[in-house]
Amino acid sequence: MHELTEEALVAASVDVVWREFTLADLLAEWFWPPRFESTAVVELRELGRWEVRSVPADLAVEATVLTFEAPRTLRLAWRWAGEEHATDVEIDLRPAADAATRVIVRHSGFTSGEERDQHVDGWSSCLQRLVDRHGGPPGEHL
């Protein structure tokens, strides 16, 4: 199986970043570009729903919460709407210097390198929106 790891340094505390991933209204604001008019559902419990949808883009992630340890880790069974194959997403939040948070996304279970590669840009741009939402990389806006 193929996997990827993407990281970002966000100029916000672990608690703030945790809320960005676990409160539906906040998640919908940044996860995909604004033109996608995203909506989200987050049921923060084992086997709860974690979903992001876009009617204009005809796109949806229908994930299931596998485990979580607030405010540090969230593990999801990740499935695109209409697909049967699920992959595994683990989001790890670690305190960093200057009250920032290192976000580490490990996405595994891809059936091919091509499938994995299709997700690299998606996660990279997603995490960049989160960085931008909090004023850019720590230190740059001081």
WOVENTA-V780962 format. One record per helix or strand of 3 or more residues. SS is the DSSP state (2 for helix, 1 for strand). FROM is the first residue (numbers start at 1). TO is the last residue. If there is no record, write none. Layout:
# WOVENTA-V780962
ss=SS from=FROM to=TO
ss=SS from=FROM to=TO
This chain:
# WOVENTA-V780962
ss=1 from=2 to=10
ss=2 from=14 to=22
ss=2 from=24 to=30
ss=2 from=34 to=36
ss=1 from=39 to=42
ss=1 from=49 to=54
ss=1 from=59 to=69
ss=1 from=73 to=78
ss=1 from=87 to=96
ss=2 from=97 to=99
ss=1 from=100 to=110
ss=2 from=113 to=133
